[in-house]
Every structure is written in C-alpha cells, then in structure tokens.
C-alpha cells in the first residue's frame, strides 16, 4: 500500500497555530461575518483549505502508490527485480525525518517568542515512547513491500490493507471483550471476501499473479497495523502522564527516526543495504523511482498534518480512505492488470465494505468537530 503513516489523532500542532473550525461548526460571533457573494468569508476560506489539504493528499499519495508499484515491477536488463525492501524503508523514513526536521525548524524560527531558540520541537519530549510505534509501523510498511516483492498485486495489497479493522476487531474481541454490531462484521467480511475474489479473479495470463508468500506478508502487515493502534494510544497516554503534548511534526520526526534506525539495522544485518545500494547504482532508473516515492511520502504526510490541524480527523480519514479506492482503480486501468468480471465484482464488494465503514463513521458518530487543541 502505498502505504502512508497512521493518522495521529491525539496529536496537536504548535501552540502558535490558531485553530480553524470545520466548515459546518462555526462559533457564533457577536458581529456578522463579511460576505462575498452571499457566502461567509470564513466558509470560503475553509473550503479552500480543505481543497488544498485534500488535493495535496490525493496528488501525493496517488503518485506515491503508482511509484511504489513501479518500483516492485521494475526489472533490470538481466531480469532481476528490486526486492531490497528494508533498504527502501531506510530511504523513505529518512525523507520523512528530513521533512519533519525542516518543519520544526521553520516553526521555531517563525514563532513570536524568539527566546525559545531555533528548534520548534516540544521541550523535554521523551523519546523512548516512540520506539515501539516506530517498530510496529516500519514492520507494517516492510511487510507490505515484501508482499509486493513476492508477487502480490498492488490492487489486492491495497484493498487488503484497507481491511485493517479485522485484526483490530479480533484483538479487541480476544483481549478486551469488546462487542461489535452486525453491520461492522459484514463490513469487514465484505472487504476480506471482495479482496479474495479480486485476487482469484485475476486472469491467469497476468504476470503479477498473487503468490502465497505475498499473502502471508500482507497478513503480517495487517497484524502490525492492529498492534500500531494500541501502541500509538499508549504513546499518547505516556506523554499525557508526564503532562506533555507532542506536536504533529514531533510525531512525524521521532517515529520515522526510530523506523529508519530499525530498518537500517535489519538492512545491515541481512546485507540488504549494500545489495540495495549496488542495485540502485547499476540501475539508476529504479533509484529515481525510489527518491520520488520517498519524497511523495514525506509531502503526503505534511498534507495530512495540515488537514488534521484544521479539520476533524474524520475528514482526513475520509480523504485517505477514498484515495486508496482511486489508487486501486487507477492501478487496474493504467498498469495493465488483467481483471475478469469476477474480479471486478470482488472489487465492488470490497469497495462497498470500505464505503459502508466510512459512512458509519460520518453519519453514525456524527463527528465534525474542530481540533480545539490545535
């Protein structure tokens, strides 16, 4: 999946950033707002902000997904393919760390209180809590890349990753005694069944037929996604216990720093770093794909934080969820995947499950709240 970072819903942005309320939840003001074409200026401003944030997420991660697929479909002149996934994770995490450091530096240099210095990060922020979330997230990304490297097609992998509610639900049922509605069970079943039907519905002539090993890796990635949610909640609770609220770019920088260190450790121990570096030197075309892919990851995460800082996390979740659906459809249409009628039916079933889950969040929870802590 193209795989993007999990939204940090509990994070807050810099205290210097004035919160902007969602379009449908304005605070009453004593004086009437100025109108432009009979529309309040704040509504127009927020509509433009949502267009900018959502457009950035779509542009970055649609291209990210396309580049990710191209990386693992690339074949050198001797027929060898790129399969150095931990080397890839080092470069992607490095790009995110670089963007995070730049963002925190800009925050520090542009805030009104110059006495705090040039670094805009949260003071006295403990780094140890980021270790576990960095570990689970890099494993999720690494296993997803291994699934693609071992023959699982990009559409199947992306749809499967959209079913991350399944391991979360299973873990909650076994460990937490949680209960779910019949609709939630059917949503998960629709995503899983649709993904399986799409996988089986790929025509036999397809060169990227899903492999059993690829399926195992995507299941491991889903298991890591299930762990990540709990680990992130523990991270935020640990910070709250010491009365510290991390900024979004703190989360981006330090989580990716630990992701990079763990990926580097695995890459060095398995000798994958040197082999990946050699492969990229011999095939500069694939390295161009990788650095563009890493850049899109960092830019996309920045747009996610921009959107989270101004709108409810549900808005951002809706944008990223629909982006995955478009990534799957564009991959099938533009990358030469041969999908039978049975496969299209499976795709429709899985997309229906994803949209049903999204609509439940929108209309069931009725959340359209501002990030008042931002």
Helices and strands as residue ranges (DSSP letters): E 35-36, E 39-40, H 41-73, H 85-110, G 114-116, H 130-149, H 154-161, H 165-171, I 172-176, H 182-200, H 212-241, H 248-269, H 272-282, H 284-310, H 313-334, H 341-359, I 360-364
